Every structure is written in structure tokens, then in C-alpha cells.
């Protein structure tokens, strides 16, 4: 009977939680993205979207970043710390027990006339025992603290996924920019070789009186300008390689040797179609939105915990042990000492501080709710921006190709007019400059498409699902726990 009553009391104590329970937000979002292409039922992007560029070097760099990126390692340790914090916060809800023991020798003295002190007989005390305590979570104070700690842990898990998404996007972006710079370098080097040959030809014709000195100086200026454009490109490429090295957790010099530009290194080709999916999917997929939702859950739990602080605390304590003045008699039956009993504390006069804490926690919860709503709006804006950037970058490419073809045709016509004696060589030089500029602009346009594709994949929040288990640091923490 007593056991049944005790069990009922414990169950009721654990079920009596005060404060409102957390309800996940359900923000209203549009049915489709305004700038989306394709059907609204399509799922967004791909789980391993970087493979759509068809570049094995990029695939290898991503794999190396997953294995060694230090930001991911830091995020993993934060998750590990948060998981330990959950256990720490939940500790008071379990029984705590301690072993105690003491051996004390004490000598007292009393004052007599004349100010002298006369020592009494020395006394000794020996004790050994066990203490236990269990604070009943009568109003859910500890349970709410555990909820808040678990929400913080989940928030850090989402932060780790967000870091993973950033690493994937940054590796792809820096690699595409590096390959674009290499394409510009090859174009300029090829044109510089041709321009130097032109200088020799024009100089020879100028000595024969067939070309003007002005044409020769223009040819030299064109070659010098092209040559001056190469060092800045080399600097930009080195910066991209160094950024990739940090993302891979490697020394910049070592990666630079393995990523030496090759004559046939292609510019990664972005996919023709990227499905945007539904806006509602964005709420479930983007790590930053998932993190903001978990922060709201944490604020809600802390608000409920503040309410629980207004109610009494109830504990069950017990002690069992032996105490004696003689060590030989310590474990005798007469030396046994024990007690079992409840205790409670309840707030009385705190100057209203506890209720002000409740108000502060409520305000923090509302801030978290508003922050979540703002994060949703920002995510929608990023996707819409990325979609319009992606579509406009692709729409611009045909015009750049047409401009390049027109410049080539104009150059060919200028050469024919020069050969027919209808125009001096300045027209040919202007045509060559026009072709170089249009081809350089075309390379940059293709790079812009690749970067826009990466930005769109990142805005859609995809990629972390397919490789979370491959991220070495994150996987190691999960296995350890």
C-alpha cells in the first residue's frame, strides 16, 4: 500500500509541469517562389549538388574539406559540449549519493582562577556513512531546464550543419573562380603571344614604309596592356588557392603545388536546370531556420522554467552510517545512525524578483519568435535573389556569345580591308582589342553562372544531408556519444 502511494506521488510530481508547453511556429509562406522556374512540385536542388558541375577535382576538394575542415571540427566540439551540458542540467533530477567519513580528536580546556587553563581529557569521534538526496521535480523546474538544454544542443547541431553548408559552398565558389581566372590567364597569354608577333610584323612593315609609326606604337601599347593584366590575375588566383587551403585544413603552399594550372583545365560547367522546390520545404531544410526554431524552443522552455521557480521545492533525503568515540566500536549496533525524511523550501519574500524574471523570460521568448520570423523572411529573400541572379546570368550568356562572334567578324573584315589597302593597321589592332575584351567578358559570364548556381544551392539549404556522415569531425562526435 505504501509503495503504491509513493509511486503515485512520484508520477504525479513528475507530471505536474507549470508554464506553457512549446508549440512549434507555423509561419505563412507563399506557395511558390516568384522567380522560380519549372513546376512547383519539384524538390530543391540535389543532395550532392557540387557533382552536377561534372568536375572530379572539385569533388576531391569537397571530400578533403569534409575530412579536415577546422570550422567543422570546432562545430563538432560545440555539439559535444552541449550534449554534456544536457547531462549536467539533468543531474539534479536523479538521486545523488555521497560517502562520508571522519576521524576527529579534540581536546578542550576550561579557565580557572589566576588565568590558568587546565586541560580536560581528550575526546575522539569516528564516523562513516552514506548520504543520499533526491529533489522531486514537482513543478517541472528541472524538466524545463533539460528541455532548454536539449534545444540548445539541437541548435548547435543545426549550426554545425550550417557550417557544413558554408564549407561546401565556399569550396565550390573559390574553385570556380580559380578556374575562371586560369581561363582568363590562358586567353591573355595566347593573345600576348599573338600581339608580340604582330609587333614584329608591323615594325618590319614600318621600316619598309608600309605602316605608320602610330600603328607600331599602338601595337606595342596593346601588348604592354595585355602583359600588365597578367600579374593581377596571378594574385587573384593565389588568393583563391590560399582560401581553398584553409577550407581544406591544409597549408597554402602544399595545395598550390597540387593545383598548378594546366593547359587543359576546364571551367566547371553549371547545370542547365536547378529546381527550387517549395517555400515550405525551405523551413525544413535550411539549417539556419532550423537553428532559429530550436532557439525559440529554448526560450520557451526557459520561460516555463522561470514560472516553476515561483513554486516550492521538495526533496527526499536519507543518511545511513556509524558514529562512535572508539574506533573498535564503530560498527557495533549501538553506533548505527540513520534518518529518512522529506524537506521543502518555498519562495516567500523576494521583492517580486522572481515575477520580473518571468517577464524577462517571456520577452526573450517573444524576441526569439520574432527572430525566427525575420530569419524566414531573410531566407526567402536570399532564395529570390539567388533565383533572379541565376536566371539573369544565364540569360546574359547568349548576348555575350553574340558579341564575341560579332567582334571576330569585325576583326576579319578589318584585316581584309587592310590587305586591300583600304584601311591602315590601326583598325586591325582595334579589332583585336575588341575580340580580346569580348572573349574575356564571356569567360567572366560563364564564371558568374557557376557562382550564381552555387549561391542558389546554398540559399536553398541543400547539400548537408548527403554528406553529414562524411564530415569526419561531426561523425566522430556522434560515434563518441
Long-range contacts (C-beta under 8 A, 24 or more apart in sequence): 10-136, 13-136, 13-137, 13-138, 13-314, 14-136, 14-137, 14-143, 16-138, 16-139, 16-140, 17-139, 17-140, 17-143, 17-144, 17-304, 17-308, 18-139, 18-140, 18-304, 18-307, 18-308, 18-310, 18-311, 19-140, 19-144, 19-303, 19-304, 19-305, 19-306, 19-307, 19-308, 20-300, 20-303, 20-304, 21-304, 22-147, 22-296, 22-297, 22-300, 22-301, 22-304, 24-293, 24-297, 25-293, 25-296, 25-369, 25-372, 25-373, 27-283, 27-372, 27-373, 27-376, 29-279, 29-280, 29-282, 29-283, 29-376, 29-380, 30-279, 30-380, 31-278, 31-279, 32-278, 32-279, 33-276, 33-279, 33-380, 33-383, 33-384, 33-387, 34-384, 35-384, 35-387, 35-388, 35-391, 36-276, 36-387, 37-273, 37-276, 37-387, 37-391, 38-273, 38-275, 38-276, 40-278, 41-278, 42-275, 42-276, 42-277, 43-275, 43-277, 43-281, 44-275, 44-276, 44-277, 44-278, 44-281, 44-282, 44-285, 44-460, 44-461, 44-462, 45-274, 45-275, 45-277, 45-456, 45-457, 45-460, 45-462, 45-463, 46-462, 46-466, 47-462, 47-463, 47-465, 47-466, 48-463, 48-466, 48-467, 49-457, 49-462, 49-463, 50-168, 50-171, 50-172, 50-457, 50-463, 52-270, 52-271, 53-172, 53-176, 53-268, 53-269, 53-270, 53-271, 53-450, 53-453, 54-268, 54-269, 55-175, 55-266, 55-268, 57-175, 57-259, 58-171, 58-172, 58-175, 58-268, 61-171, 61-175, 61-244, 61-248, 62-168, 62-171, 62-172, 62-467, 63-470, 64-248, 64-250, 65-167, 65-168, 65-171, 65-247, 65-248, 65-249, 66-164, 66-167, 66-467, 66-470, 66-471, 66-472, 67-470, 67-472, 68-248, 68-249, 68-250, 68-472, 69-167, 69-247, 69-248, 69-249, 69-471, 69-473, 70-249, 71-163, 71-166, 71-167, 72-160, 72-163, 72-164, 72-167, 72-471, 72-472, 72-473, 72-474, 73-473, 75-156, 75-159, 75-160, 75-163, 75-164, 75-473, 75-474, 76-160, 76-471, 76-473, 76-474, 76-476, 76-477, 77-473, 77-477, 78-156, 78-159, 78-160, 79-153, 79-156, 79-157, 79-160, 79-474, 79-477, 80-477, 80-480, 80-481, 82-149, 82-152, 82-153, 82-156, 82-157, 83-153, 83-481, 85-149, 85-152, 85-153, 86-146, 86-149, 86-150, 86-153, 88-149, 89-142, 89-145, 89-146, 89-148, 89-149, 90-142, 90-145, 90-146, 90-149, 92-135, 92-142, 93-135, 93-137, 93-142, 93-143, 93-146, 94-134, 95-132, 95-133, 95-134, 96-132, 96-133, 96-134, 97-130, 97-131, 97-132, 97-133, 98-130, 98-131, 98-132, 99-129, 99-130, 100-127, 100-128, 100-129, 100-130, 100-131, 100-321, 101-127, 101-128, 101-129, 102-126, 102-127, 103-327, 123-325, 124-325, 124-326, 124-327, 125-323, 125-324, 125-325, 126-323, 126-324, 126-325, 126-326, 126-327, 126-330, 127-321, 127-322, 127-323, 127-324, 127-330, 128-321, 128-322, 128-330, 129-319, 129-320, 129-321, 129-322, 129-323, 129-337, 130-319, 130-320, 130-321, 131-317, 131-318, 131-319, 132-317, 132-318, 132-319, 133-315, 133-316, 133-317, 133-318, 134-315, 134-316, 134-317, 135-313, 135-314, 135-315, 136-314, 136-315, 136-316, 138-311, 138-312, 138-313, 138-314, 139-308, 139-311, 139-312, 140-304, 140-305, 140-308, 141-305, 141-308, 141-309, 141-311, 141-313, 144-301, 144-302, 144-304, 144-305, 144-308, 145-301, 145-305, 147-297, 147-298, 147-301, 147-304, 148-298, 148-301, 148-302, 148-305, 151-294, 151-295, 151-297, 151-298, 151-301, 152-294, 152-298, 154-294, 154-297, 155-291, 155-294, 155-295, 155-298, 158-287, 158-288, 158-290, 158-291, 158-294, 159-287, 159-291, 160-474, 161-287, 161-290, 161-464, 161-468, 162-287, 162-288, 162-291, 162-464, 164-287, 164-463, 164-464, 164-467, 164-468, 164-471, 164-474, 165-287, 165-458, 165-461, 165-463, 165-464, 166-458, 167-247, 168-458, 168-463, 168-464, 168-467, 169-454, 169-455, 169-457, 169-458, 169-463, 170-243, 170-247, 171-244, 171-247, 171-248, 172-454, 173-451, 173-454, 173-455, 174-240, 174-243, 174-244, 174-247, 175-240, 175-244, 175-268, 176-267, 176-268, 176-447, 176-450, 176-451, 176-454, 177-236, 177-240, 177-447, 177-451, 178-237, 178-240, 178-241, 178-244, 178-259, 179-265, 179-266, 179-267, 179-268, 179-447, 180-267, 180-443, 180-444, 180-446, 180-447, 180-450, 181-233, 181-236, 181-237, 181-240, 182-237, 182-261, 182-265, 183-267, 183-443, 183-447, 184-233, 184-440, 184-443, 184-444, 185-230, 185-233, 185-234, 185-237, 185-261, 186-261, 186-263, 187-436, 187-439, 187-440, 187-443, 188-226, 188-229, 188-230, 188-233, 188-436, 188-440, 189-230, 191-226, 191-432, 191-436, 192-223, 192-226, 192-227, 192-230, 194-432, 195-219, 195-222, 195-223, 195-226, 195-432, 196-223, 198-223, 198-429, 198-432, 199-223, 202-425, 205-425, 211-424, 211-425, 212-424, 212-425, 212-426, 214-426, 215-424, 215-425, 215-426, 215-429, 218-425, 218-426, 218-429, 219-425, 219-429, 222-429, 222-432, 222-433, 226-436, 237-261, 267-443, 267-446, 267-447, 267-450, 268-450, 269-450, 270-449, 270-450, 270-452, 270-453, 271-453, 274-390, 274-453, 274-456, 274-457, 276-383, 276-387, 276-456, 276-460, 277-460, 279-380, 279-383, 282-379, 282-380, 282-383, 282-460, 282-461, 283-376, 285-460, 285-461, 285-462, 285-465, 286-379, 286-460, 286-461, 287-461, 287-464, 288-375, 288-379, 288-461, 289-372, 289-375, 289-376, 289-379, 289-461, 292-368, 292-371, 292-372, 292-375, 292-376, 293-372, 295-368, 295-371, 295-372, 296-365, 296-368, 296-369, 296-371, 296-372, 298-368, 299-361, 299-364, 299-365, 299-367, 299-368, 299-369, 300-365, 300-368, 302-361, 302-364, 302-365, 303-358, 303-361, 303-362, 303-364, 303-365, 305-361, 306-354, 306-357, 306-358, 306-360, 306-361, 307-358, 309-347, 309-354, 309-357, 310-347, 310-354, 310-355, 310-358, 311-346, 312-344, 312-345, 312-346, 312-347, 313-344, 313-345, 313-346, 314-342, 314-343, 314-344, 315-342, 315-343, 315-344, 316-340, 316-341, 316-342, 317-341, 317-342, 317-343, 379-459, 379-461, 382-459, 383-456, 383-459, 383-460, 385-459, 386-452, 386-455, 386-456, 386-458, 386-459, 386-460, 387-456, 389-452, 389-455, 389-456, 390-449, 390-452, 390-453, 390-455, 390-456, 393-445, 393-448, 393-449, 393-452, 394-449, 394-452, 396-445, 396-448, 397-442, 397-445, 397-446, 397-449, 400-438, 400-441, 400-442, 400-445, 401-442, 403-438, 403-441, 403-442, 404-435, 404-438, 404-439, 404-441, 404-442, 406-438, 407-431, 407-434, 407-435, 407-437, 407-438, 408-435, 410-434, 411-435
